Amino acid sequence: MQLKISSTKQKTAESFTDWLVKLISSNDSLHVALSGGSTPKIVFDELASRHLSKNEWQKVHLYWGDERCVPPDNAESNYRMTVDYLLSKIEIPEENIHRVRGENDPRQEAARYTEVLKEKLPIVNGLPRFDLIILGMGDDGHTASIFPYEIGLWNADQLCEVAKHPETGQKRITITGKIINHATTTAFLVTGESKAEKVGEIIDERGGFKSYPAHLVNPISGNLMWFLDEPAAAEITDRS
């Protein structure tokens, strides 16, 4: 596990973008699962401002780790947020954008997106493998759209499943633990003091962390990174 702690949310976005730009430049192709949330908005803005060339973006294939079951023009759509903050500002081939179709029947879409991943991603040891999965974490310790009350979805046989938000009941499509822990690199992007308690418990391995989906992120590659701001990192005791 590597910790990258910056002073502010903006500095965290800049640090992550620095790292991601180098990753793009040093690879011939890169298959990336994106996250929703407020911090990725800043990252996408920052990434767009770096003005990567069309040739660089041609190497990158974008996917989504989770998506709300809403149309792509809906304000709650992770895809729409990515369009607004990144895709509308860069030159990336349309065929490199692999969105979850949130407007479809959820169960059928989970099955369809599973097939997309099997077709588009490199197959390693019999499973599709992302080069990079970007994850956020909720105040309750959820990640992707696997919430603590549905933690059993983590070990689902399928690569994609249908989840429900515990309060709103909104259905979501989410990738599961099988493919998350198979990624070459997994990177958490977490900011804000409301995340500090869970971040501290997970990274220091104390408390009731085992019931948090975010704690189950343990890529077999060993390449796990946490990009944090100081408020989110405030309760970590071991920063080594």
N, C-alpha and C positions, 0 to 999 in steps of 0.2 A: 504494500500500500504506500502511495506517495501523497503527501499533503502539500497543497499549494495554497497558502493563506495570504490574502491581500487585505489592505486596510479598509477598503470600501467595496460596495457592489460594483461600481464602475471599474475599479482597479481589478477586481476579480474577472470581469468580462474582458478586460484588456489582456490579462495574463492568459486566460483560456484561449483567446483569439490568437495571441502570439504563438502559443503551442500548436494550435490547430493549423495555422498557416504553414508552419514548418512541416507538419505532418503531411499536408497536401503536397507541398513542394518536393518532399523526399520520397513520394510514392508514385508509381505509374498508374495506379487506380486506387480508389478509396470508397468503400461502401459504408455509409454513415447513417445510423438511426438517430433522428432528432427528438428532442423533448419539447413539450409545451411549457407554459409558465412565464412569469414576469422576467426572470433572469435571462432566459434565452432571447427575449426581445432585445435586450441591451447587447447581448453577444451578436445577434444577427445584424443589428445596426453597426456595431464595431467591425464585423467581418465585411459587410458591404463597403465600409469606408476604406478598406485596405486595397480595393480596386485590383483584385486578382484578375489575371488575363483570361480571355476566353479559353485558351489552351489549358490553363490550370483547372478551370471549372469543368472542362470536358472529361477530366479524369475522375470527377466526383459523382457518385450516385447517392441520392438522398432518399431516405425512407423515414417512417415515423414509428417510434416505440409505442405510442398509444394515440388514440384519436377519439373524440367525442362522436357519438352517432347523430350527427347533424350534417346538413348540406355544406359543401365547400365554401359557400359565401356567407355562412352563418358566423356571427361575431364570436361564437364559442369554439369555432373550428381551429385546431392546431395548424392545419394546412393553411387556412386563410391568414393566420398570424404570421406564418413563415413567408407567405407571398408578400404581405404588407411590409415586413421588416427586412426581407432578404431577397426573395426570388425576383421581385419586381425591379431590383436594383443591380442584378448581376447577369452575366451572359452564360447561362447554363443550358445545355440542350434539353428540350422538353422530354426526350426519351430517358433522361437521367433522373427524372423526378417520379418517384413511385409512391403515390399517395394512397392512404387508406380511404376508401369510398364510404364516408360516414353516412351518406344518404341511403345506402343499401340496407337490406335486411341484415341485422347484426350477426346472426349465426352464419348466414351464407357468406358475409364479408370476411369473417374470421377465417373461414375455410379458403376463400379466394386469396386472401393476403398471405396465408401460409404457402399457397402454391406459388405466389409471386416471389416470396423469399427463397423457395426451393429452386426456382428457375433463374433468378438474377444473381444470387449470392454464390460465392465460391463454396463448394462442398468439401468439408474437411472432416475426416473420420465419420462420414455418413450424415453430417448435419450442416446446414447452411451456416456460414460464419460471417458476421459483420467484422469489418476492420475496426470500427469504433461505434460504441453505443454511448450516447449522451443521456444521462439520467438526472432528473430532479428528485427532490424528496419533499413530501408534505409534512406539515406539523405533526401528523400522526404516524410518521415513519413509512408512509406508502411510497412506492416508486413505480414508474410507468403508470398503469392504472390498476395495480394490484394493491388492494387495501387490506389492513390488518384483519378485518372480519371475513375476508375471502382469501386468506393467505394460502389456502389449499390450491388456488390457481397457479401458484408458483411452480408446483411440481406436476402441472398438467402434462399429459402426453402430447398435446398439440403445441405448435409453435406460437399460435395466436388463439386467444380466448375472448369471450364476451364477459365484461365486468360491469358492475353497477356501483355508482357513487353511493356511499352509505347514507347520505342525507337527502340528496335530491332524487335518487333512484335512476338518474340518467345512465343509459347504457353506453359503454365504451368498448372499443377494440384495443386489446393490449397484447404485446409480446409477453412470453412467459419465461420462467427461470431457465428452461432448457436452452433457449437461444441466448439469453442475456449472459449466462456464465460461460458460453462457448465463444464469446467475442474475443478478438485479439486484444483489444483494449476497451475498458469500460471506465467512463469518467463521470463522476457526480459533479454537478454544478449547483451549489446550494448557498443561499445568502439569507441574511436576516436573523434577528435575535429569536424569533419564534421557532427557529429550527435548532437552536443551540442545545436544548436538553437532549433531543434524540441524537443529534450528531455526536455529543459527548458520550452518551451511552453506547452507541454503536462503535465508535472508533476506540474508546477505552475498554470496550467489552465488559460493561457492568450493567447492573439493573436488569430490567425485563426485556432487553433488546431482542431476544430470540423471537418475539412475537411481531417484530417489525419486518415487513418485506425488504426494506432497504438493507437490513443486516444480512440477508441471504445472498446479496450480491457478492460473489466470490469467484471471479473468473478463473478457469483452470489454467489460463496463461500466466496468472499471477500479476497481470497488468491492471491494477485498480488505482485510480487517481481520484482525489477529492480536491476540487477547486472551491475554496470557501472565502467569505469575507470574515473579518474579525468578529462581528456580532454572532455569526453562525458558529464560529470556532471557539466561542468564549468558554465553554465548559469542557473542552478537551484538556486533559491533564498531561498526556504524553504526546508531544508533538514531534518526537524523533522519527 
